[in-house]
Structure formats: C-alpha cells, structure tokens
Amino acid sequence: MRRSRYTPPNGRWTVTDVADRFEEAAYTLKRLPPVKIQGYKTTWPEIVRTVFEKMQEETLPMRLGPPTADAISRMEETINWVFWLEEDERRLVWLRAERVPWKQIYRRLGCGRTKAWQLWSCALLTIATYLNAQNGGK
C-alpha cells in the first residue's frame, strides 16, 4: 500500500478528516471540464442575432474554473480509498460526499436513518483505520 501524501495537520486521520476529503473530491470532480465529443464543423458564417433574440436565449450556468493540480491529485488518492470498502459502503460514502440528503439515502438503502448514518460512520472509520495504519499507527 502507498502512504498518503496529504495527511491532516496532527498526522492522524479522523472520521471527520476522511469525510471532508471525500466532499472535496466530489467537489473537484464537479469542477473538471466536461467531456465533449468531436462534432461536425461548418464553414458557414455565424448567425447574427438581434438584441431581442439574445435576451431570449437560455443562459448557461456559470462554472468555476478548473481545479488545481493538487486538488486533482488529492481527488485521485481519495477515489483509491473506496476500494477498501464494500460496494454498498462505497455508494453510501460517495452519495454523502455529494451531499445527497439523508432521506434519499436511507430510502435507497432500504433502512432507517440511524442505520444509514451508522453504516456511513463505520465505512469512514474503516478508511481512517487503514490510513493511520499506513502512517505507522500514529
């Protein structure tokens, strides 16, 4: 196993640190530029639109700039952590990282709110335990 390059300030991983890292990874993944399929190119001139037509156009949502290289490295490292978990735990951790409401999560899992939170906490604790073991058991 590879040692974590980015450790928390005190050198020991906690459940909160792991949850924050997953939220950062989900946010970084959203900031990556979309994948565009190469389309056809035309040689026709652009259409000149009137002011009224421009006002009626649908506006695209404003996107933040692309993430930094460090953020992408941390995201890649964090995504590798999910392989220490079972498939259901992976899904749960990632849904929570994307800030999906608990109500939707426990309905999807088919269990109660408390049980879903316990599963999520145990999954994060598993990851924190692996990370602390890699760092020499600090």
TIMI-2910 file (N, C-alpha, C, CB; in pm, 1 decimal, decimal comma, always signed):
<rs>
+----------+----------+----------+----------+----------+----------+----------+----------+----------+----------+----------+----------+------+
!      n_x !      n_y !      n_z !     ca_x !     ca_y !     ca_z !      c_x !      c_y !      c_z !     cb_x !     cb_y !     cb_z ! resn !
+----------+----------+----------+----------+----------+----------+----------+----------+----------+----------+----------+----------+------+
!    +82,5 !   -118,5 !     +0,0 !     +0,0 !     +0,0 !     +0,0 !    +87,1 !   +125,0 !     +0,0 !    -94,0 !     -0,3 !   +120,3 !  Met !
!    +37,2 !   +228,7 !    -64,2 !   +109,7 !   +353,0 !    -74,1 !    +75,6 !   +443,3 !    +43,5 !    +79,0 !   +422,5 !   -206,2 !  Arg !
!   +169,8 !   +514,4 !    +93,3 !   +143,3 !   +607,3 !   +202,4 !    +70,4 !   +729,2 !   +147,6 !   +274,7 !   +648,9 !   +273,4 !  Arg !
!    -12,6 !   +787,5 !   +230,7 !    -86,4 !   +906,5 !   +190,7 !     +9,2 !  +1025,9 !   +182,1 !   -201,8 !   +935,7 !   +290,2 !  Ser !
!     +1,4 !  +1099,3 !    +73,8 !    +87,7 !  +1215,8 !    +57,7 !    +36,6 !  +1335,1 !   +137,4 !    +99,0 !  +1252,8 !    -89,1 !  Arg !
!    -92,5 !  +1342,7 !   +156,3 !   -153,0 !  +1455,7 !   +224,2 !   -213,6 !  +1406,4 !   +354,8 !   -260,1 !  +1524,4 !   +134,9 !  Tyr !
!   -149,3 !  +1436,5 !   +464,0 !   -200,2 !  +1393,5 !   +592,7 !   -258,7 !  +1513,6 !   +664,8 !    -89,4 !  +1326,7 !   +677,1 !  Thr !
!   -349,3 !  +1491,8 !   +756,9 !   -404,7 !  +1603,8 !   +832,7 !   -296,7 !  +1670,6 !   +917,6 !   -520,4 !  +1556,2 !   +921,9 !  Pro !
!   -323,1 !  +1790,7 !   +967,6 !   -220,3 !  +1864,8 !  +1041,6 !   -162,2 !  +1788,8 !  +1161,3 !   -277,9 !  +1994,7 !  +1089,5 !  Pro !
!   -244,3 !  +1713,3 !  +1234,0 !   -192,5 !  +1643,0 !  +1351,1 !   -131,3 !  +1508,0 !  +1314,8 !   -303,2 !  +1623,4 !  +1453,0 !  Asn !
!   -135,7 !  +1469,5 !  +1186,9 !    -74,1 !  +1345,1 !  +1142,2 !   -159,6 !  +1221,4 !  +1163,0 !    +54,5 !  +1326,5 !  +1211,9 !  Gly !
!   -278,2 !  +1236,5 !  +1220,1 !   -365,9 !  +1123,1 !  +1246,6 !   -500,3 !  +1148,1 !  +1178,3 !   -384,2 !  +1100,8 !  +1400,2 !  Arg !
!   -545,3 !  +1050,9 !  +1101,8 !   -671,6 !  +1063,6 !  +1028,8 !   -789,0 !  +1036,9 !  +1122,1 !   -675,5 !   +966,8 !   +908,6 !  Trp !
!   -890,4 !  +1121,1 !  +1113,7 !  -1014,7 !  +1100,6 !  +1187,5 !  -1127,5 !  +1081,9 !  +1087,3 !  -1044,2 !  +1220,1 !  +1283,5 !  Thr !
!  -1243,4 !  +1043,0 !  +1137,2 !  -1360,2 !  +1024,5 !  +1050,4 !  -1396,4 !  +1156,6 !   +983,6 !  -1481,0 !   +969,5 !  +1131,0 !  Val !
!  -1385,8 !  +1266,6 !  +1056,4 !  -1418,3 !  +1398,2 !  +1000,4 !  -1321,8 !  +1436,0 !   +888,4 !  -1415,3 !  +1505,1 !  +1110,3 !  Thr !
!  -1193,2 !  +1407,2 !   +907,8 !  -1094,0 !  +1436,3 !   +802,9 !  -1124,8 !  +1357,3 !   +675,5 !   -951,1 !  +1402,9 !   +852,6 !  Asp !
!  -1160,1 !  +1231,2 !   +691,9 !  -1190,2 !  +1146,2 !   +575,6 !  -1316,4 !  +1196,5 !   +506,2 !  -1207,5 !   +997,3 !   +618,3 !  Val !
!  -1419,4 !  +1233,0 !   +583,6 !  -1543,9 !  +1284,4 !   +524,1 !  -1517,5 !  +1414,1 !   +448,9 !  -1651,4 !  +1307,2 !   +632,8 !  Ala !
!  -1435,7 !  +1502,5 !   +507,1 !  -1401,5 !  +1628,3 !   +439,0 !  -1326,5 !  +1602,1 !   +308,5 !  -1316,6 !  +1717,8 !   +531,1 !  Asp !
!  -1237,0 !  +1504,4 !   +310,4 !  -1161,1 !  +1472,2 !   +190,2 !  -1253,1 !  +1419,6 !    +80,3 !  -1051,9 !  +1369,2 !   +221,9 !  Arg !
!  -1352,4 !  +1336,3 !   +116,9 !  -1446,5 !  +1286,6 !    +16,5 !  -1532,6 !  +1399,5 !    -39,4 !  -1535,6 !  +1177,6 !    +76,5 !  Phe !
!  -1573,3 !  +1493,9 !    +45,5 !  -1650,3 !  +1608,1 !     -4,6 !  -1566,5 !  +1691,5 !   -100,6 !  -1699,8 !  +1695,3 !   +112,1 !  Glu !
!  -1439,0 !  +1710,2 !    -66,9 !  -1350,6 !  +1785,3 !   -155,2 !  -1332,9 !  +1712,4 !   -288,8 !  -1214,2 !  +1807,7 !    -87,8 !  Glu !
!  -1322,4 !  +1580,1 !   -284,1 !  -1306,0 !  +1501,9 !   -407,4 !  -1430,4 !  +1513,5 !   -495,3 !  -1277,8 !  +1353,3 !   -374,2 !  Ala !
!  -1548,3 !  +1507,3 !   -434,7 !  -1671,7 !  +1519,9 !   -512,5 !  -1681,9 !  +1658,7 !   -574,4 !  -1794,7 !  +1492,0 !   -424,3 !  Ala !
!  -1642,6 !  +1760,8 !   -498,4 !  -1646,1 !  +1897,6 !   -549,4 !  -1545,5 !  +1915,9 !   -662,6 !  -1617,6 !  +1997,6 !   -436,5 !  Tyr !
!  -1427,0 !  +1858,3 !   -647,4 !  -1324,8 !  +1867,0 !   -751,4 !  -1371,2 !  +1798,0 !   -878,7 !  -1193,2 !  +1805,3 !   -703,0 !  Thr !
!  -1436,6 !  +1684,1 !   -862,7 !  -1486,7 !  +1609,9 !   -978,5 !  -1591,6 !  +1690,7 !  -1054,5 !  -1545,7 !  +1475,5 !   -934,2 !  Leu !
!  -1674,2 !  +1766,2 !   -982,1 !  -1774,0 !  +1851,0 !  -1047,9 !  -1709,4 !  +1966,3 !  -1122,9 !  -1872,9 !  +1905,2 !   -945,8 !  Lys !
!  -1593,4 !  +2012,5 !  -1075,0 !  -1526,8 !  +2126,2 !  -1137,9 !  -1445,8 !  +2088,8 !  -1260,6 !  -1437,8 !  +2193,0 !  -1039,1 !  Arg !
!  -1423,0 !  +1961,5 !  -1283,3 !  -1347,5 !  +1921,4 !  -1402,1 !  -1425,9 !  +1958,9 !  -1527,5 !  -1317,4 !  +1768,8 !  -1400,0 !  Leu !
!  -1358,3 !  +1996,7 !  -1633,5 !  -1429,8 !  +2035,1 !  -1755,9 !  -1506,4 !  +1916,4 !  -1814,5 !  -1331,3 !  +2091,0 !  -1860,4 !  Pro !
!  -1621,7 !  +1943,3 !  -1875,3 !  -1699,5 !  +1833,0 !  -1932,8 !  -1629,9 !  +1770,8 !  -2052,8 !  -1837,6 !  +1881,6 !  -1973,5 !  Pro !
!  -1659,4 !  +1645,3 !  -2074,5 !  -1603,8 !  +1574,6 !  -2189,2 !  -1692,7 !  +1605,9 !  -2309,2 !  -1594,5 !  +1419,2 !  -2163,0 !  Val !
!  -1631,5 !  +1657,2 !  -2413,6 !  -1708,2 !  +1693,4 !  -2532,3 !  -1670,1 !  +1600,3 !  -2646,4 !  -1684,0 !  +1841,7 !  -2571,6 !  Lys !
!  -1769,1 !  +1554,8 !  -2717,5 !  -1748,0 !  +1468,5 !  -2833,1 !  -1722,6 !  +1557,5 !  -2954,3 !  -1870,6 !  +1373,5 !  -2857,1 !  Ile !
!  -1622,1 !  +1518,9 !  -3032,9 !  -1592,3 !  +1595,4 !  -3152,8 !  -1711,6 !  +1588,9 !  -3247,9 !  -1464,0 !  +1542,5 !  -3221,6 !  Gln !
!  -1754,2 !  +1703,2 !  -3290,0 !  -1868,8 !  +1708,9 !  -3379,9 !  -1827,2 !  +1752,9 !  -3518,8 !  -1974,9 !  +1802,9 !  -3325,1 !  Gly !
!  -1927,5 !  +1783,7 !  -3597,0 !  -1901,4 !  +1832,0 !  -3731,6 !  -1870,0 !  +1980,3 !  -3727,7 !  -2021,0 !  +1804,5 !  -3823,8 !  Tyr !
!  -1791,8 !  +2023,4 !  -3823,4 !  -1755,2 !  +2163,7 !  -3831,3 !  -1818,2 !  +2221,5 !  -3957,5 !  -1599,8 !  +2182,5 !  -3831,4 !  Lys !
!  -1862,6 !  +2342,5 !  -3945,8 !  -1924,0 !  +2406,7 !  -4061,2 !  -1841,2 !  +2526,9 !  -4103,6 !  -2068,7 !  +2449,0 !  -4030,0 !  Thr !
!  -1850,0 !  +2560,5 !  -4228,9 !  -1778,1 !  +2677,3 !  -4279,2 !  -1872,5 !  +2794,8 !  -4300,3 !  -1706,2 !  +2643,6 !  -4409,7 !  Thr !
!  -1998,3 !  +2777,2 !  -4263,1 !  -2094,0 !  +2885,8 !  -4275,7 !  -2061,4 !  +2995,6 !  -4175,2 !  -2237,8 !  +2834,5 !  -4255,3 !  Trp !
!  -2092,0 !  +3119,3 !  -4209,5 !  -2067,3 !  +3227,6 !  -4112,2 !  -2165,5 !  +3216,7 !  -3994,6 !  -2080,6 !  +3367,5 !  -4180,9 !  Pro !
!  -2125,9 !  +3276,1 !  -3881,6 !  -2213,6 !  +3272,2 !  -3764,7 !  -2339,3 !  +3353,7 !  -3791,3 !  -2140,4 !  +3325,3 !  -3639,5 !  Glu !
!  -2447,1 !  +3312,0 !  -3726,3 !  -2574,0 !  +3382,7 !  -3740,6 !  -2568,8 !  +3507,7 !  -3654,3 !  -2694,8 !  +3291,9 !  -3700,9 !  Ile !
!  -2605,9 !  +3619,3 !  -3711,6 !  -2609,9 !  +3744,1 !  -3637,2 !  -2748,6 !  +3756,1 !  -3576,5 !  -2576,1 !  +3867,3 !  -3728,4 !  Val !
!  -2755,3 !  +3759,6 !  -3445,1 !  -2883,5 !  +3763,6 !  -3375,4 !  -2914,2 !  +3906,2 !  -3331,0 !  -2882,7 !  +3668,0 !  -3254,0 !  Arg !
!  -3043,1 !  +3934,5 !  -3322,3 !  -3085,3 !  +4065,6 !  -3273,8 !  -3076,6 !  +4068,5 !  -3121,5 !  -3229,4 !  +4098,5 !  -3321,1 !  Thr !
!  -3090,9 !  +4188,2 !  -3066,4 !  -3084,8 !  +4202,8 !  -2920,8 !  -3198,3 !  +4124,3 !  -2855,7 !  -3092,2 !  +4352,2 !  -2880,1 !  Val !
!  -3315,8 !  +4126,6 !  -2914,5 !  -3432,0 !  +4056,2 !  -2860,0 !  -3408,5 !  +3904,3 !  -2859,2 !  -3558,7 !  +4090,2 !  -2941,9 !  Phe !
!  -3347,9 !  +3852,5 !  -2966,5 !  -3318,4 !  +3709,1 !  -2972,2 !  -3214,5 !  +3669,2 !  -2867,4 !  -3269,0 !  +3670,5 !  -3112,1 !  Glu !
!  -3115,0 !  +3756,7 !  -2846,3 !  -3013,6 !  +3726,9 !  -2746,2 !  -3072,0 !  +3725,1 !  -2605,6 !  -2901,0 !  +3828,0 !  -2754,0 !  Lys !
!  -3168,1 !  +3812,3 !  -2578,4 !  -3230,1 !  +3815,4 !  -2445,7 !  -3311,3 !  +3689,0 !  -2419,2 !  -3319,7 !  +3938,6 !  -2431,9 !  Met !
!  -3363,7 !  +3626,5 !  -2523,2 !  -3447,0 !  +3508,0 !  -2506,4 !  -3365,8 !  +3378,1 !  -2501,5 !  -3547,6 !  +3500,7 !  -2618,7 !  Gln !
!  -3238,9 !  +3385,8 !  -2530,2 !  -3155,5 !  +3265,8 !  -2526,4 !  -3146,7 !  +3211,1 !  -2384,8 !  -3014,9 !  +3295,9 !  -2580,4 !  Glu !
!  -3132,7 !  +3080,9 !  -2376,7 !  -3110,1 !  +3020,3 !  -2246,1 !  -2965,5 !  +3046,6 !  -2206,2 !  -3141,4 !  +2867,0 !  -2248,1 !  Glu !
!  -2948,4 !  +3090,3 !  -2082,6 !  -2812,6 !  +3116,6 !  -2036,2 !  -2754,5 !  +2989,1 !  -1977,3 !  -2810,5 !  +3231,3 !  -1932,0 !  Thr !
!  -2628,2 !  +2968,7 !  -2001,4 !  -2558,4 !  +2853,5 !  -1944,7 !  -2520,1 !  +2884,8 !  -1800,3 !  -2432,1 !  +2817,1 !  -2029,2 !  Leu !
!  -2522,7 !  +2784,8 !  -1713,6 !  -2483,4 !  +2811,7 !  -1575,4 !  -2335,6 !  +2849,1 !  -1566,3 !  -2512,2 !  +2689,9 !  -1487,0 !  Pro !
!  -2305,8 !  +2941,5 !  -1477,7 !  -2167,8 !  +2984,6 !  -1460,6 !  -2089,9 !  +2875,5 !  -1387,8 !  -2160,7 !  +3118,8 !  -1382,9 !  Met !
!  -1975,3 !  +2841,2 !  -1440,6 !  -1891,4 !  +2737,0 !  -1381,3 !  -1767,2 !  +2801,2 !  -1321,4 !  -1852,4 !  +2629,5 !  -1486,9 !  Arg !
!  -1722,2 !  +2743,0 !  -1212,7 !  -1594,8 !  +2785,9 !  -1157,0 !  -1483,4 !  +2735,0 !  -1247,3 !  -1576,5 !  +2734,6 !  -1011,0 !  Leu !
!  -1366,6 !  +2790,8 !  -1231,0 !  -1253,4 !  +2747,5 !  -1311,5 !  -1215,2 !  +2604,5 !  -1279,6 !  -1134,6 !  +2839,1 !  -1289,9 !  Gly !
!  -1127,1 !  +2549,3 !  -1358,1 !  -1085,8 !  +2410,3 !  -1334,0 !  -1010,8 !  +2399,6 !  -1201,3 !   -997,0 !  +2358,6 !  -1450,1 !  Pro !
!  -1012,3 !  +2282,5 !  -1141,3 !   -942,1 !  +2265,0 !  -1013,7 !   -791,3 !  +2267,0 !  -1032,1 !   -984,3 !  +2134,2 !   -947,5 !  Pro !
!   -722,4 !  +2289,4 !   -922,7 !   -575,7 !  +2292,3 !   -928,0 !   -521,1 !  +2150,4 !   -940,7 !   -517,3 !  +2361,5 !   -801,9 !  Thr !
!   -394,4 !  +2141,2 !   -974,6 !   -330,9 !  +2009,6 !   -988,4 !   -326,4 !  +1937,2 !   -853,9 !   -188,4 !  +2024,1 !  -1045,7 !  Ala !
!   -305,3 !  +2011,4 !   -743,6 !   -304,6 !  +1948,6 !   -610,9 !   -441,7 !  +1892,1 !   -576,8 !   -261,3 !  +2049,7 !   -503,7 !  Asp !
!   -546,6 !  +1965,5 !   -611,1 !   -682,8 !  +1917,4 !   -582,9 !   -712,2 !  +1790,3 !   -661,6 !   -787,2 !  +2026,1 !   -616,9 !  Ala !
!   -665,6 !  +1784,1 !   -785,1 !   -687,7 !  +1664,1 !   -866,5 !   -608,4 !  +1546,6 !   -809,8 !   -647,6 !  +1689,9 !  -1014,0 !  Ile !
!   -486,8 !  +1572,1 !   -762,3 !   -406,9 !  +1464,3 !   -701,4 !   -474,6 !  +1410,6 !   -576,0 !   -265,1 !  +1514,5 !   -667,1 !  Ser !
!   -526,0 !  +1501,4 !   -492,1 !   -596,7 !  +1457,5 !   -371,2 !   -722,9 !  +1380,6 !   -406,6 !   -632,0 !  +1577,6 !   -282,7 !  Arg !
!   -793,3 !  +1424,4 !   -512,5 !   -914,1 !  +1354,4 !   -555,7 !   -881,3 !  +1212,9 !   -601,5 !   -983,4 !  +1431,6 !   -668,5 !  Met !
!   -775,3 !  +1197,7 !   -680,7 !   -736,5 !  +1064,7 !   -728,5 !   -699,5 !   +974,0 !   -612,8 !   -619,5 !  +1074,6 !   -826,3 !  Glu !
!   -626,8 !  +1028,8 !   -515,4 !   -589,5 !   +950,0 !   -398,6 !   -713,5 !   +908,5 !   -319,2 !   -492,9 !  +1029,3 !   -309,1 !  Glu !
!   -806,6 !  +1001,2 !   -303,0 !   -928,4 !   +973,8 !   -227,0 !  -1014,3 !   +869,0 !   -296,8 !  -1008,7 !  +1102,5 !   -206,6 !  Thr !
!  -1022,4 !   +874,8 !   -427,1 !  -1102,0 !   +776,3 !   -500,7 !  -1042,3 !   +636,3 !   -483,5 !  -1109,6 !   +813,7 !   -651,1 !  Ile !
!   -911,8 !   +626,6 !   -470,7 !   -849,2 !   +496,1 !   -446,8 !   -887,1 !   +437,7 !   -310,8 !   -697,8 !   +508,4 !   -456,7 !  Asn !
!   -922,8 !   +521,7 !   -216,0 !   -961,1 !   +473,3 !    -83,7 !  -1087,7 !   +389,9 !    -85,5 !   -979,1 !   +589,0 !     +9,5 !  Trp !
!  -1177,3 !   +416,6 !   -179,9 !  -1306,0 !   +345,4 !   -178,7 !  -1289,7 !   +196,4 !   -207,4 !  -1400,7 !   +407,0 !   -281,0 !  Val !
!  -1175,7 !   +155,7 !   -259,2 !  -1155,2 !    +13,8 !   -287,4 !  -1132,2 !    -68,0 !   -160,7 !  -1037,8 !     -3,8 !   -381,2 !  Phe !
!  -1116,9 !     -1,0 !    -47,1 !  -1107,4 !    -70,2 !    +80,9 !  -1245,2 !   -104,2 !   +136,0 !  -1030,6 !    +14,7 !   +181,4 !  Trp !
!  -1350,5 !    -57,6 !    +69,9 !  -1487,6 !    -74,4 !   +119,3 !  -1566,1 !   -170,7 !    +31,8 !  -1559,3 !    +60,6 !   +125,6 !  Leu !
!  -1676,3 !   -219,2 !    +87,6 !  -1770,6 !   -299,6 !     +9,4 !  -1845,0 !   -207,4 !    -86,1 !  -1870,7 !   -376,7 !   +102,1 !  Glu !
!  -1910,6 !   -266,4 !   -184,3 !  -1977,0 !   -186,0 !   -287,1 !  -2086,4 !    -96,2 !   -229,5 !  -2036,3 !   -276,6 !   -393,1 !  Glu !
!  -2167,3 !   -148,2 !   -137,3 !  -2273,7 !    -67,3 !    -77,2 !  -2215,8 !    +48,0 !     +4,2 !  -2363,6 !   -154,4 !    +11,6 !  Asp !
!  -2107,0 !    +21,2 !    +73,7 !  -2042,1 !   +125,9 !   +152,7 !  -1984,3 !   +234,2 !    +62,0 !  -1931,3 !    +66,0 !   +241,0 !  Glu !
!  -1927,8 !   +193,6 !    -51,0 !  -1873,8 !   +290,3 !   -147,6 !  -1982,0 !   +385,2 !   -194,3 !  -1811,8 !   +218,3 !   -268,0 !  Arg !
!  -2094,7 !   +326,9 !   -231,4 !  -2205,6 !   +406,9 !   -280,6 !  -2253,6 !   +504,5 !   -173,0 !  -2320,8 !   +316,2 !   -325,9 !  Arg !
!  -2263,6 !   +456,4 !    -51,2 !  -2310,0 !   +539,3 !    +59,1 !  -2213,8 !   +655,4 !    +85,7 !  -2326,7 !   +454,7 !   +185,3 !  Leu !
!  -2085,0 !   +626,0 !    +90,9 !  -1985,6 !   +730,0 !   +117,4 !  -1987,1 !   +834,3 !     +7,0 !  -1845,4 !   +668,9 !   +130,9 !  Val !
!  -1997,8 !   +790,6 !   -117,4 !  -1995,9 !   +886,5 !   -228,0 !  -2124,1 !   +968,8 !   -233,4 !  -1975,7 !   +813,7 !   -360,5 !  Trp !
!  -2238,3 !   +908,8 !   -203,9 !  -2362,7 !   +985,4 !   -200,5 !  -2355,1 !  +1094,9 !    -94,6 !  -2482,6 !   +892,8 !   -173,0 !  Leu !
!  -2299,4 !  +1061,7 !    +19,8 !  -2286,4 !  +1160,0 !   +127,7 !  -2187,1 !  +1268,3 !    +88,6 !  -2242,3 !  +1091,9 !   +258,7 !  Arg !
!  -2080,1 !  +1231,5 !    +17,1 !  -1981,1 !  +1329,8 !    -26,8 !  -2043,6 !  +1429,0 !   -124,6 !  -1860,3 !  +1259,5 !    -92,0 !  Ala !
!  -2139,9 !  +1381,9 !   -202,8 !  -2209,6 !  +1470,7 !   -296,4 !  -2323,3 !  +1546,1 !   -229,2 !  -2263,6 !  +1391,0 !   -414,1 !  Glu !
!  -2335,3 !  +1531,5 !    -97,8 !  -2435,4 !  +1599,9 !    -16,0 !  -2578,9 !  +1564,8 !    -52,9 !  -2416,7 !  +1747,5 !    -27,2 !  Arg !
!  -2599,1 !  +1440,1 !    -88,7 !  -2735,1 !  +1391,3 !   -110,6 !  -2802,0 !  +1384,6 !    +26,3 !  -2736,4 !  +1250,1 !   -183,5 !  Val !
!  -2925,8 !  +1432,2 !    +40,2 !  -2992,2 !  +1431,0 !   +171,0 !  -3006,9 !  +1289,3 !   +226,5 !  -3129,5 !  +1496,6 !   +160,6 !  Pro !
!  -2999,5 !  +1280,2 !   +360,4 !  -3010,4 !  +1150,2 !   +426,4 !  -3140,0 !  +1079,9 !   +391,8 !  -2999,7 !  +1166,5 !   +576,4 !  Trp !
!  -3247,3 !  +1154,8 !   +375,7 !  -3377,6 !  +1093,5 !   +347,2 !  -3371,9 !  +1011,7 !   +218,0 !  -3487,2 !  +1201,8 !   +336,8 !  Lys !
!  -3309,8 !  +1066,0 !   +114,9 !  -3296,8 !   +993,1 !    -11,7 !  -3204,5 !   +873,0 !     +3,6 !  -3244,3 !  +1085,8 !   -122,0 !  Gln !
!  -3100,5 !   +888,3 !    +84,6 !  -3004,2 !   +779,3 !   +102,0 !  -3068,3 !   +661,5 !   +173,2 !  -2881,6 !   +827,4 !   +180,2 !  Ile !
!  -3135,5 !   +685,8 !   +286,6 !  -3189,4 !   +571,2 !   +358,7 !  -3308,0 !   +509,6 !   +287,5 !  -3229,4 !   +611,6 !   +498,1 !  Tyr !
!  -3375,8 !   +584,8 !   +205,0 !  -3480,6 !   +521,7 !   +122,9 !  -3418,1 !   +432,0 !    +16,4 !  -3570,1 !   +629,2 !    +56,0 !  Arg !
!  -3307,7 !   +476,8 !    -41,7 !  -3239,2 !   +397,4 !   -143,7 !  -3180,5 !   +269,6 !    -84,6 !  -3128,6 !   +479,9 !   -209,8 !  Arg !
!  -3127,6 !   +279,6 !    +39,3 !  -3069,2 !   +163,5 !   +104,7 !  -3174,1 !    +71,0 !   +164,5 !  -2974,1 !   +208,0 !   +212,0 !  Leu !
!  -3292,8 !   +123,4 !   +190,1 !  -3398,6 !    +41,9 !   +248,4 !  -3379,8 !    +18,1 !   +397,3 !  -3406,2 !    -89,8 !   +177,4 !  Gly !
!  -3323,1 !   +117,4 !   +466,3 !  -3305,7 !   +104,8 !   +611,1 !  -3340,1 !   +239,2 !   +674,5 !  -3159,1 !    +60,6 !   +647,9 !  Cys !
!  -3332,7 !   +245,2 !   +805,4 !  -3364,6 !   +367,7 !   +877,1 !  -3251,7 !   +468,5 !   +871,9 !  -3398,0 !   +336,6 !  +1020,0 !  Gly !
!  -3283,2 !   +589,3 !   +916,7 !  -3186,3 !   +698,5 !   +913,9 !  -3065,8 !   +669,2 !  +1003,0 !  -3252,7 !   +828,7 !   +957,3 !  Arg !
!  -3093,3 !   +618,5 !  +1122,2 !  -2985,3 !   +589,1 !  +1215,1 !  -2893,3 !   +479,7 !  +1161,0 !  -3042,3 !   +547,6 !  +1350,2 !  Thr !
!  -2951,5 !   +376,8 !  +1103,2 !  -2871,8 !   +266,8 !  +1047,8 !  -2785,0 !   +316,4 !   +931,8 !  -2963,9 !   +151,7 !  +1000,5 !  Lys !
!  -2841,5 !   +401,8 !   +846,2 !  -2764,5 !   +456,1 !   +733,6 !  -2647,2 !   +539,1 !   +786,0 !  -2855,2 !   +542,6 !   +641,3 !  Ala !
!  -2670,5 !   +619,3 !   +890,0 !  -2563,4 !   +700,1 !   +946,5 !  -2456,2 !   +610,2 !  +1008,5 !  -2619,3 !   +798,0 !  +1051,6 !  Trp !
!  -2497,7 !   +503,0 !  +1075,4 !  -2401,8 !   +410,3 !  +1135,2 !  -2316,2 !   +341,9 !  +1028,3 !  -2475,2 !   +305,0 !  +1218,9 !  Gln !
!  -2378,6 !   +301,2 !   +918,7 !  -2303,0 !   +239,1 !   +809,2 !  -2201,4 !   +337,1 !   +750,4 !  -2398,8 !   +189,8 !   +698,8 !  Leu !
!  -2243,9 !   +461,8 !   +734,3 !  -2156,2 !   +565,4 !   +680,3 !  -2038,6 !   +589,3 !   +774,8 !  -2234,7 !   +696,8 !   +657,3 !  Trp !
!  -2067,6 !   +600,1 !   +904,4 !  -1961,6 !   +622,1 !  +1003,6 !  -1863,3 !   +505,9 !  +1007,4 !  -2022,3 !   +642,9 !  +1142,4 !  Ser !
!  -1914,4 !   +383,5 !  +1000,9 !  -1827,0 !   +265,9 !  +1002,1 !  -1738,6 !   +261,1 !   +878,4 !  -1910,0 !   +138,0 !  +1011,6 !  Cys !
!  -1794,2 !   +298,3 !   +763,4 !  -1715,3 !   +299,0 !   +639,7 !  -1602,5 !   +401,6 !   +649,5 !  -1805,6 !   +329,8 !   +517,5 !  Ala !
!  -1632,5 !   +521,0 !   +701,0 !  -1528,6 !   +623,0 !   +715,8 !  -1425,0 !   +581,8 !   +819,7 !  -1590,9 !   +757,2 !   +754,6 !  Leu !
!  -1470,1 !   +515,2 !   +924,9 !  -1377,2 !   +466,8 !  +1027,2 !  -1283,8 !   +359,8 !   +970,7 !  -1454,5 !   +410,8 !  +1147,5 !  Leu !
!  -1336,4 !   +276,4 !   +881,6 !  -1253,7 !   +174,7 !   +815,8 !  -1142,0 !   +241,1 !   +735,5 !  -1340,2 !    +85,1 !   +723,7 !  Thr !
!  -1177,6 !   +344,2 !   +661,1 !  -1078,2 !   +414,9 !   +580,0 !   -976,1 !   +484,2 !   +669,6 !  -1146,7 !   +517,9 !   +487,4 !  Ile !
!  -1024,0 !   +549,8 !   +774,8 !   -932,7 !   +618,7 !   +866,7 !   -836,3 !   +519,2 !   +931,8 !  -1012,4 !   +694,6 !   +975,3 !  Ala !
!   -886,1 !   +400,4 !   +964,2 !   -800,8 !   +298,4 !  +1024,6 !   -691,6 !   +253,2 !   +927,4 !   -885,0 !   +178,1 !  +1069,0 !  Thr !
!   -728,9 !   +230,1 !   +802,4 !   -629,4 !   +192,4 !   +701,0 !   -524,7 !   +302,7 !   +684,4 !   -698,3 !   +163,5 !   +565,4 !  Tyr !
!   -569,8 !   +427,8 !   +678,6 !   -476,5 !   +538,7 !   +658,7 !   -382,4 !   +554,9 !   +776,9 !   -552,5 !   +668,2 !   +635,4 !  Leu !
!   -433,7 !   +540,0 !   +898,6 !   -349,0 !   +550,8 !  +1017,4 !   -250,2 !   +435,3 !  +1025,2 !   -434,7 !   +554,8 !  +1143,9 !  Asn !
!   -292,6 !   +316,9 !   +979,9 !   -201,4 !   +201,8 !   +978,6 !    -88,6 !   +224,5 !   +878,2 !   -278,0 !    +71,7 !   +944,5 !  Ala !
!   -118,3 !   +290,4 !   +765,7 !    -15,1 !   +320,4 !   +666,5 !    +85,8 !   +421,0 !   +719,7 !    -78,3 !   +373,4 !   +538,6 !  Gln !
!    +38,5 !   +512,0 !   +804,7 !   +126,8 !   +616,7 !   +857,4 !   +200,9 !   +570,8 !   +982,2 !    +46,7 !   +742,5 !   +888,7 !  Asn !
!   +212,5 !   +442,9 !  +1002,9 !   +290,7 !   +391,8 !  +1113,7 !   +213,0 !   +378,0 !  +1241,7 !   +406,3 !   +478,7 !  +1136,9 !  Gly !
!    +80,5 !   +373,0 !  +1232,8 !     -1,6 !   +351,7 !  +1350,6 !     -5,2 !   +467,0 !  +1447,5 !    +44,8 !   +233,5 !  +1420,7 !  Gly !
!    +12,3 !   +589,1 !  +1395,8 !    +10,2 !   +707,2 !  +1483,0 !   -125,4 !   +726,6 !  +1543,7 !    +50,5 !   +832,0 !  +1406,7 !  Lys !
+----------+----------+----------+----------+----------+----------+----------+----------+----------+----------+----------+----------+------+
</rs>
